[in-house]
Amino acid sequence: MHVPIDMNHAAAPLGASIDELDTPCLCLDLDVMEANIRAVAEACAKRGVSWRPHAKGHKNATIARAEVAAGAIGATCAKLGEAEVLAAGGVRDLLIANMLAGPHKVRRLVELRKKADPVIAVDSVEQAEPISRAMAEAGLKVRAIIEVDIGLSRVGTHPGEQTLALARALVKMPGIDFAGIMGYEGHLLTIEDQDEKLAKINAALDILSETKRQLVAEGIPCPIVSCAGTGSYLISIAHADVTEVQAGGAIFMDAFYRDKCRVPNLQFALTIPVTIVSRPTPTRAIIDAGRKTLNVEVCTPLVLGRADIQVKRLSAEHGELELAPSAQSLKVGDRLTSPWCFTTSSTAHAAARSWMFGMSKRAAG
């Protein structure tokens, strides 16, 4: 059932239970992950929207293939290196949702195109022209979509004439196959009032709708309208013009998505058992996992099933817990489990890359 990744790299016997593993240990429950994959795939299929899940949280071709088997059209990648790994693992339809620039990246993109069918995100002619030349010289074409800034104020073209001008340029470039647009409503994921969140996300996505209308009016086809992370996918799949969503973290789920983004009906698949190593006072316990193990950047870690235990502070390798009266019977050596908040953590990425080599009650293959 669980695939543990021992952060100390100590081998565990095949078939070991979680209680037999050293701590802290990152554990992936395959049954829960697969149920989450099915839930997202089915939600997208019901709305007639394609699912292209982000792979930045796992960077793993085995997981990506499982998503494709469940109905995903491919994967979204944050980096060219992720796309290279997934392509080597047999996943061909890959959106690289970041701007690629520089001769090294362009050469690698050409090589990637020889074995896969990537889609690149573009927001300037200066970025696109070197890619166009390199693809044309290699006798290849690569799909490109324009990232439109729909309010996040990170990358992307301004809606309207700036986007249209870039599209006009792209359709004329050799080696480029203009394929559509994308946007990300990430600045709206944590709005507390759910009616306000619904309205503001739909307003942001309406910018993509208007952009598509303008492109089509100029005779420029726009088959792809891509958007959405896990924190907004349930809203985005209901929008009339969205063709695909990039929600990927849903397969693992975490406290940020559950509590801050209000994403229901998905379970925690990625967890960390920890051990109490000190009980200095009746109300304080210390665990063997700190900020190098438990991510605190986007949310405070939880202790599963224990509302009477709060994580108060994390040092590098220690965690401080505050215990309510009902939890004060805990003693040194007792174990607890926390869902893994993986959203921005490179540690989870590194661990997930080797998840299939861990030990499990159920075979990973």
N, C-alpha and C positions, 0 to 999 in steps of 0.2 A: 504494500500500500504506500509506504513512504520511501522516498529515495533520499538518503541523507548525504550531505556533502560535508565532511569533517573539515572544519577550518584549520585544524592542526595537522591535516593530511595523514592521520593515523588510520590504518586499514581496519575495517570492521568485517566480521564474517558475513558471508552471504546469508540473508534471512534473519539477520539480527533485528531485534525490536528496538524501538526508540530508547527504551530504558537501558539498553545495553551499550548505548553509544556514549562516547565522551562528549563533554560540552565545552563551549558552545558549538553547535553543529547545525548547519543549514539543511533543513529537510523539506523535500518536495513530495507532497502527497499526490501520486499520479491519478488516483480516482477523482480527487477534488479538481485537479487541474483539467482533466478530461471533461468533467461535468461543466466546468466554467467555459471551456472551449465550445462545447456543444450549445450552451446557453447563448453565447454571443453569436455564434454562427446561425442558430435558429432565429434569433431576434432580427438579424440582418436579412436573412432569407425571407422572413415573413413580410418585411417592408420592401423587398425587391432591391435591396442595396448590397453592393459587393463589400466583402470584408477583406481588408489588406492590413493585417495586424502588425503593429510595430514590434520589431525584434530587439530593440535596444535593451530591454530588460532581461533577455536570455542569451542573445547572440549565438543561437544554437540551431543547426540545421535539422536535427531530429525533432525538436519541438515545432519548428516551422513546418516541417512535412506533416506533422500531426494536425496542425491547423489547416493546412491545405486539404488533407484527407477529410476533414470535417466540413469543408466548404469554402475556406478562404481562397482568394484568387492568387495569392502570393504573399509577399511580406513588404513591410516598410522598414527602411534602415535609416539610422541617424548618420552613419558614416560609410564611406566607400569600403572600408575594411570589413564591415558587417556584411555588406552585399557580396563581397568576394568570398567570405566564409559560407554564406548561404548558397551561393551559386555552386561552389565546390561540393556542397552537400545535396545538390539536385533541385534547388528551388530557383526557378527561372524568372518569374515575374516579380521584379524588385523595384520599388520606389525608393530612391535615395532622397529623403526629404530634407536636404540641406544643400547649400551652395558649394559646388566643387570648383576649385580654381587652382591654377599653378600647373606647370608642365608635368610634374610627377603624377598628380591626380589625373590629368588628362590622358597620359599614357596608360595608366592603370584602367581608366574607364574604357578605353579602346579595347584592351585585353578582356575586360569583363564582358563587353558587348559581343565578343566572339563566342562566348559560352552561355550567355544569358540574354534576357530581353529587359534591361533596366529602363526605368523612367527617371529622368533627372529633373530636379527643381531648379528653375532659373528666375532671376529677378533683374537681369541687366544684359544689354548687348555685349558689354565688355567681358562678362563671364561666358556668354554663349559662343562668341566668335572663335576662340581657340578650340573649343570642343567641336564646333562645326568643321573647322579646317582639318582637325585630326581624324574625325570620322570619315570625311570625304576622301582624304588621302588613303585611308584604309579600305575604301570601298564599302563603308558601313553607314547606317543611319541609326540614331538613337532617339527614342521618344523623349520629349521635353514638355513639362507643364510649368506654367507661370505661378509662382507663389504670390498671392495678393494679400496685402496687409488689411485684415478685417478688424483691426483694433488692438492686436497684441503689441504692435510697435517694436518689432524685432527686425525681421527681414521682410522682403516683399515689396511689390510695386504698389503705388497708390491706385485705388480704384479709378476707373475712367480712362482718360486719354493716355496716361503713362502706361497702363496695362495694354491698351489697344495698340499703342505704338510698338511696344515690345513684341506683341503677337504678330503684327504686320512684318516685323523684321525676321522673326523666327521662321515664318512660313516660307520665306525666300532663301533661307540659309541651306546650303547643301549639307548633308550629313545630319540634319535635324528633322524630326517628324513631330510637328506640333500636336500635342495630344490633349490639352485642356488646362485646367487651373486647380489650385488648391489654396486653402486658407486654414488657419488654426485659431480656434476660439478659446485658447488656453487661459486667457485673462478673466474668463467668466465662469470657470469651473466651480469656484467655492462660494458663489453668491448664496447667502443663507436662505433668503426667501425664494422658494421654488417657483412661484409664479413669475417673479422678477427674473430669475435665471432663465426660465423658458422664453420669456419675451426678448431678453437681451441676446441670447444665443440665436434665436430665429432672426433677429434684426441683423446680426453679424453675418449669418448665412445668406440673408437676402442680398448682401453685397455681392456674394458669389453668383447668385441668381441673375442679378442685373448685369454683371460682367459677362456671363454666358450669353445673355440676350443681346448685348452689344456686339459680341464677337460674331454670333450667328447672323446678326443684321448686316455685318460687313462681309458675309460669305466665308467666315472662318469657322470650321466645325470645332466643337468643344465637347468631345465625348466623355472626358473625365472631369468630374467636380469632386475633389477629395478633401476631407476634413476630419476632425473629431478625434479626441483622445478618449480614454476610458471614462473620464469624469463627465463627458457630455454626449457619449455615443447614443444613449437612449433618446435624446432630443434630436440629435442630428440625423438619425436614420429615418425620422418621420418628416424631414424637410423635403419638399417636392423635387428640388433640383439636385440634391446630393446623390452621387452615383456610387461613392465608396467611402468607408470610414477606416481610420488607421488605429483604432483602439486596440492596444496590445497588452497593457498591464492587467486587464481584466482576467487573464488566464491564471494569474497568481493571486490577485486581489491584495489589498492591504488596508491599513487603518485610515490612510489619507483618503482613499476612494470611498470607503464606507462612511466615515464620519464627516469629512470636509466636503466631499462632492455628492454625498447622498446617493450612492449607487447601490441599489438593493439586489437581493437574490443571487449574489455570488459569494462564494465561501473562500476562506483563507487557505490557500494551497501551499504557501511557502512560509515555514515557521522555524523558530529557533528554540530548542530546549536549552535551558540554562540551569545552573546549580547555585544554590545559596551557599556562600563561602564564609559569611560572617553575620553575626547577630549582635551588634554592639549595644543596642537598646531595644526595649520591647516594641517600639514603633518603627525601628529601622532594620532593614536587611540589606545585605550586599550580595550581588550576583557576579558571576564570572564573565559578564559581557558588558562592554562599554560602547562608546561611540564608534569604535572601529568595527563593531559587529552590528549594533542596532542604529539605524539611521534616525537622526532627530531633525534633519534639515527641513522636512515638510510636515511632520507630525510627531507627536509624542508616542513612543511605543506603548502597546497594551500588554497586559498579562491575560491570556485567554481564559475566559470563564471566571475571572476574579476581579469583580468590581471593587472589592475591598483592598486591593493592592494597586498603588499608583507608582509609576516611575517618576522620580523626582529629579534625578541628576545623573549624568553619565560622564565618567572620566574616560581615559583612553581604553582601559580594559576592565573597568569596574562599573557596575550600575547600582544606584542607590534607590531602594524601594521604601515607600511609606506604607505602613501596615495599619489598617483599621483593627479594632479589637478582635473581630472575628478571624483575622489572619495572623494573630500574634503567637499562635502555637507553632508556626513554621520554625524549622531548626536547620542548623548547618547540615548540608548534604541533601536537603530536599530539592526537588526539581520543579521548575515552572516552564511554561511555554509562551512565547510571544509571537504574534504574526510579524512577518518580515516586511518593513516598509522599504521597498526596494527602489522606489521611484527614481531617486537620483544617486544611488549608491553603486560605486564601481566594484565593491566587494561582492555584492550579489551577482553582478555581471560575471565576475571571474568564477564564482562558484557555480553559477548556472551553466557555464560552458562545459563543465565536467559532470553535470548531474547524472548523466546516463551511466557513468562508471561507478556510482555509489551503490550501496547495498539496499535491498528492498525486500519487503515481504512478498511483493509481486514483481515479476521480472519487468524491467524497463522496456525491453524490446517487444 
